[in-house]
């Protein structure tokens, strides 16, 4: 894992001291809320519906067990015993008191963490494939590049006041787990024809009130040119992105309005001017950062050892968990483990302090001290020896996190919604809970199906790219839900389409069940997943099932 | 705010120290919950509440004050018109399902303030 150097440590320490002073001045009344708001937002502190909320960056979703224990400690001492893992691989605390924030940030700094640039119109926490460094599908670990981007973008003087927030995701696998096509910039690391590494650069994707898929504006960008090309792209956006209307201020609007070709041409022109300047990445520097992400000391299994985990006595629950929640590792004898934060009827993404501590223990003992946070609001143990899977499973059973549902219909993304968020129009979490309960007994039969729920048009719950998406709106003062079908945030990215009139809080659960029943009735065979069936059938039979009776 | 002011409304804000949802009561104190909340029923009373909210925000007691439209039952009980405000008043609806959730220690009640010259102690007196 990346370790802070002296510069990083001093920078974060200074920032904590600075914010401590700002909080003191706010409490004393020396700063008004209007003066304080931009300062607190730059440190990840929001004022939500019921309390302050602190959003802590988990760069590219990678945590050590020590860091996870610190998050548990903060949950216990300063918050209300739990935290919420988000769709940007971050962690949110929902109840911190203003006066405690400087101490919380000081505690985070002890374990090389912070909340800088988790809000505001700047380059946000860079996300990455949560299987990075562990999956055989990638050409290289994308996290060193995410770290290089983090260092470049932290307090970047030119890009601290962009027209709007800016999100970057990196993957190095064809199978896209980082949703690069719905990011402001999505980077796909590939092997070039000359054997070196380079990027495909996707620009202008995003969700929110104007969902758009990114356009590829560059292929085969040499890794040495990564930062100069990003700088050129951000410059064009910073120069021409709209500042008169926050709803039209994201880069996606600019790319859409002037066209991807024209945008790419402008970037190219600026890039040619700066590409051989100070931002050229020296090979030594890439290697230096790369070394932090060197693979752990895997132990090769003995020759002839089974490639499957030992299961011991027949245990259907364990077998189900192996099938759903473990994934192929690049190292023979190891597996990647998804820890579902979606117990049936539970709150998606929430974890108690005790659960965080227990996961930290499992990571330390069985996964080379590493945990990952996924944008699907789960955790991952990236490097588990097959022989340890039973112990890991038993450990997860003990803390209620052994649900074998990764990628299934109960593995639902839900934003905090109106239960916490000041922007939300409707609750997301209870809808996720009811759907989870309703479909739990049939989830294996249903197979791969991603439901994503947002409580407002800002789309933090990624409803535009849900196989089934749900958007909460306010209708005559009450909660109301629109249903969308056919989206995907993966390599086959697609935006979901609204089915028709919306539903009330109970009706939306019934509606999802009708969609699922229609799929089960019409699929060719159990191997035809929901999204494939929807692609073949179109929306008509689903609309028929949803609305025919009412018509 | 007063342009489209509701006929029955109460003044709410978030407390500066912890962000808690508070309402202005008859004594001019910001309290959690609607018990004793001042109700504005006329444009004058609405203006008085708005003025009080701006004043207490400027004094750094609360943040982002605004008026909430209420329904009043025959027995005088108040319910927010919008679902959003009902959730804001009642707290997250899912806390019973949150793993490890620990109730907060109740905040110490705010001291009853001395009247400040030139400012309303509560809307009724304005």
Interface residues (C-beta under 8 A of the other chain):
Chain A: X26 X27 X28 X29 X32 X33 X47 X48 X49 X50 X51 X52 X75 X80 X81 X82 X95 X97 X98 X99 X345 X346 X347 X350 X351 X352 X353 X354 X355 X400 X418 X419 X420 X424 X425 X426 X427 X429 X430 X433 X474 X477 X478 X479
Chain B: X14 X16 X17 X18 X19 X20 X21 X57 X58 X59 X60 X63 X64 X81 X82 X83 X84 X87 X88 X91 X92 X93 X94 X97 X98 X99 X100 X101 X102 X103 X104
